[in-house]
Amino acid sequence: MANLTVRPTTPADRELVSALLTTANLRHVHLDWVPALELVEDPLFMIALHNDLPRACLAAPPDPLPIAWIRVFAAAPEDPHGPLWQTLWAGLHERAKTLEIKTIYSLALQPWFEPLLSGAGFSMANEVVFYEWRGSAGVLARNERISIRRMRPDDLLHVEQVDHSAFAPAWQNSIRTLTTASKLSTYATVCEVEGDLVGYQISTASALGAHLARLAVLPEFQRQGVGRELVVDMLRHISRRGFDRVTVNTQADNLSSQYLYNSLGFEPTGQHYPMYAYTF
Ligand SMILES: CC(C)(COP(=O)(O)OP(=O)(O)OC[C@H]1O[C@@H](n2cnc3c(N)ncnc32)[C@H](O)[C@@H]1OP(=O)(O)O)[C@@H](O)C(=O)NCCC(=O)NCCS
């Protein structure tokens, strides 16, 4: 396409990206804590302009290195998405190599995204599966020997350590994401054993219902009832606030979490999203 410019975004591009996200007919926005527009200041956010008008954008900021997720892809209605996707991906790929990124992941939240990812060399690596709880929290007994308290801002560095010890790199959250998540949460708690933080959960609630967004226990403290206690306490808290439905998602191959959710009465909803990976 003549007069096509592909370049990294700058903070001044917020309005262009905002317009593109509003008008795009193809729009992939990752299930994210950090709003898409905030990412224009991050590395690996590329925009394509035709005659100075925004036509498409693609973002995969490292978070945390060496991992990145595709957080935004949007293409304007009049554009055939394939060529612009390829142009943006080629530009992003070149830059990613210089940043020592090892793997870029993406969820395919809509079917049209899968052929674009496959065509760019991504392959399916996992699936995100959804569960739902509609139980009665009153019947879930607390284990009083396990101490749960509200998360505080000064816990966040320890929360990050737990997170990075418990999760494989693809699923780890950076301190930036954890900080944003805790600020946006309705209920965030930690579990302490002898003064050390060994587990945490972060939950949200809105008119649509409550969601257990994050749960992790240090590997050396797993299978001791900590994860269960964090979830039971959350379900009881959220039920007292009037919610009778709680959702959670996990990875298809994460059997420990699925056993835990099943044991507490969560049921699979059948909703699932493929997860793709591109390895350098
Ligand atoms: C999932 C996770 C939070 C569970 O925490 P935990 O403290 O080990 O869980 P609990 O000890 O409370 O286990 C409660 C129940 O869950 C089930 N369960 C948990 N881990 C299990 C495993 N590895 N194998 C089989 N069942 C398991 C069991 O039914 C268990 O009860 P039991 O020990 O009496 O049999 C923990 O494994 C973890 O941090 N994993 C990595 C991060 C993660 O996957 N988070 C959730 C993703 S959304």
The ligand as an SDF file (V2000), in Angstrom:
LIG
                    3D

 48 50  0  0  0  0  0  0  0  0999 V2000
   -3.6490  -24.2300   42.4330 C   0  0  0  0  0  0  0  0  0  0  0  0
   -2.9960  -23.9030   43.7590 C   0  0  0  0  0  0  0  0  0  0  0  0
   -3.2940  -22.4640   44.1130 C   0  0  0  0  0  0  0  0  0  0  0  0
   -3.5690  -24.8270   44.8290 C   0  0  0  0  0  0  0  0  0  0  0  0
   -3.0580  -24.4050   46.0890 O   0  0  0  0  0  0  0  0  0  0  0  0
   -2.7710  -25.4440   47.2570 P   0  0  0  0  0  0  0  0  0  0  0  0
   -2.4750  -24.6570   48.4880 O   0  0  0  0  0  0  0  0  0  0  0  0
   -1.7590  -26.4340   46.8670 O   0  0  0  0  0  0  0  0  0  0  0  0
   -4.1700  -26.1690   47.3620 O   0  0  0  0  0  0  0  0  0  0  0  0
   -4.7550  -26.9350   48.6410 P   0  0  0  0  0  0  0  0  0  0  0  0
   -3.6510  -27.5640   49.4300 O   0  0  0  0  0  0  0  0  0  0  0  0
   -5.6340  -25.9950   49.3780 O   0  0  0  0  0  0  0  0  0  0  0  0
   -5.6060  -28.0720   47.9460 O   0  0  0  0  0  0  0  0  0  0  0  0
   -6.9910  -28.1180   48.0860 C   0  0  0  0  0  0  0  0  0  0  0  0
   -7.5000  -29.2730   47.2480 C   0  0  0  0  0  0  0  0  0  0  0  0
   -7.2640  -29.0230   45.8730 O   0  0  0  0  0  0  0  0  0  0  0  0
   -6.9190  -30.2660   45.2290 C   0  0  0  0  0  0  0  0  0  0  0  0
   -5.5260  -30.1780   44.7650 N   0  0  0  0  0  0  0  0  0  0  0  0
   -4.6930  -29.1350   44.8910 C   0  0  0  0  0  0  0  0  0  0  0  0
   -3.5060  -29.4060   44.3020 N   0  0  0  0  0  0  0  0  0  0  0  0
   -3.6020  -30.6530   43.8130 C   0  0  0  0  0  0  0  0  0  0  0  0
   -2.7230  -31.4900   43.0780 C   0  0  0  0  0  0  0  0  0  0  0  0
   -1.4780  -31.0990   42.7500 N   0  0  0  0  0  0  0  0  0  0  0  0
   -3.1550  -32.7110   42.7330 N   0  0  0  0  0  0  0  0  0  0  0  0
   -4.4000  -33.1250   43.0480 C   0  0  0  0  0  0  0  0  0  0  0  0
   -5.2820  -32.3730   43.7390 N   0  0  0  0  0  0  0  0  0  0  0  0
   -4.9000  -31.1510   44.1020 C   0  0  0  0  0  0  0  0  0  0  0  0
   -7.1010  -31.3410   46.2670 C   0  0  0  0  0  0  0  0  0  0  0  0
   -8.4500  -31.7480   46.2290 O   0  0  0  0  0  0  0  0  0  0  0  0
   -6.8010  -30.5910   47.5200 C   0  0  0  0  0  0  0  0  0  0  0  0
   -7.3630  -31.1480   48.6630 O   0  0  0  0  0  0  0  0  0  0  0  0
   -6.5490  -32.3210   49.4400 P   0  0  0  0  0  0  0  0  0  0  0  0
   -5.1230  -31.8760   49.5910 O   0  0  0  0  0  0  0  0  0  0  0  0
   -7.2880  -32.4220   50.7390 O   0  0  0  0  0  0  0  0  0  0  0  0
   -6.6770  -33.5290   48.5710 O   0  0  0  0  0  0  0  0  0  0  0  0
   -1.4540  -24.1450   43.7040 C   0  0  0  0  0  0  0  0  0  0  0  0
   -1.2170  -25.4340   43.2060 O   0  0  0  0  0  0  0  0  0  0  0  0
   -0.7160  -23.1210   42.8550 C   0  0  0  0  0  0  0  0  0  0  0  0
   -0.3130  -22.0530   43.3390 O   0  0  0  0  0  0  0  0  0  0  0  0
   -0.4850  -23.4740   41.5860 N   0  0  0  0  0  0  0  0  0  0  0  0
    0.2500  -22.5640   40.6670 C   0  0  0  0  0  0  0  0  0  0  0  0
   -0.5450  -21.3240   40.3660 C   0  0  0  0  0  0  0  0  0  0  0  0
   -1.9050  -21.6770   39.8290 C   0  0  0  0  0  0  0  0  0  0  0  0
   -2.0430  -22.6070   39.0710 O   0  0  0  0  0  0  0  0  0  0  0  0
   -2.9300  -20.8950   40.2350 N   0  0  0  0  0  0  0  0  0  0  0  0
   -4.2830  -21.0980   39.8210 C   0  0  0  0  0  0  0  0  0  0  0  0
   -4.4220  -20.8010   38.3720 C   0  0  0  0  0  0  0  0  0  0  0  0
   -5.8490  -19.9490   38.0040 S   0  0  0  0  0  0  0  0  0  0  0  0
  1  2  1  0
  2  3  1  0
  2  4  1  0
  2 36  1  0
  4  5  1  0
  5  6  1  0
  6  7  2  0
  6  8  1  0
  6  9  1  0
  9 10  1  0
 10 11  2  0
 10 12  1  0
 10 13  1  0
 13 14  1  0
 14 15  1  0
 15 16  1  0
 15 30  1  0
 16 17  1  0
 17 18  1  0
 17 28  1  0
 18 19  1  0
 18 27  1  0
 19 20  2  0
 20 21  1  0
 21 22  1  0
 21 27  2  0
 22 23  1  0
 22 24  2  0
 24 25  1  0
 25 26  2  0
 26 27  1  0
 28 29  1  0
 28 30  1  0
 30 31  1  0
 31 32  1  0
 32 33  2  0
 32 34  1  0
 32 35  1  0
 36 37  1  0
 36 38  1  0
 38 39  2  0
 38 40  1  0
 40 41  1  0
 41 42  1  0
 42 43  1  0
 43 44  2  0
 43 45  1  0
 45 46  1  0
 46 47  1  0
 47 48  1  0
M  END
$$$$
